């Protein structure tokens, strides 16, 4: 079997599995035996969504990680999400199927650079998107998700100056709907930034009966054509509750699996990226997780997410403040 150094280098356990094994059945059996749960983001492979105990967006996943009584959490999402679970449940074992499922947006905000950046804004409250590393959370006053960003910002006094990061698209959108002038870090999600406004205009002409649903991480041009702007959870719920039958989806297309599950007869059209040769803009880091990796991660309880106690203590405060507001 692999040792820890080999697992860290490769990022996952590449253990051959008998093809006759029903992975879904075996994973659920192990979850029961080990008192483990599987948390999965909407953007991961549909097979993982189907075997998970809970599928959600960043806010929902954070709440589940904070409240579960499981001993082991297998987190199928990008690395900062698994870190957040460890911060909220430090005494639990947090397993991530592929350790190298990173996030370019989170990586765009190195802790040392952000700490230097903040020196120019000493009287500002630091609000950071949950899509950040534990080191960044430790430098923050409060975190937010796309679900609650407006609520968090509106809760602060109007005269309070704010630094927001790392996503300048989400920050710019929140500025536009709150009338704030937050100082924005220059980061973004490459998946949402790459959606094409030109291709959206074409799709709207071809499907004039479709409602355009967009995540606020999208670029400003795409958002200007959206009928509804919101988090993945809000977008999903809108398709469930709307009487409309056709939707153009401007977020990672992994969420369409849950949309079809709830309303299989409705039509969901993923917005293509700017590259005319590509059909969809996908998060390749989310797609690093596979059902086989979930099985191996749960079986061997590796790779494990480890954080220092002091970092957990510092990073936990802004997340708890966000969750407390949600109550």
Buried (B, 14 or more C-beta within 10 A) or exposed (E): EBEEEEBEEBBBBEBEEEEEEEBBEBBBEBBEEBEBBBBBBBBBBBBBBEBBBBBBBBBBBBBBBBEBEBEBBBBBBBBBBBBBBBBBBEEBBBBBBBBBBBBBBBBBBBBEEBEEBBEEEEEBBBBBBBBBBBBBBBBBBBBBBBBBBBEBBEEBEEEEBBBBBBBBBBBBBBBEEBEBEBBBBEBBBBBBBBBBBEBBEEBBEEBEEBBBBBBBBBBEEBBEBBBBBBBBBBBBEBBEEBEBEBBBBBBBBBBBBBBBBEBEEBBBBBBBBBEEEEEBBBBEBBBBBBBBBBBBBBBBBBBBBEBEEEBBEBBBBBBBBBBEEEE
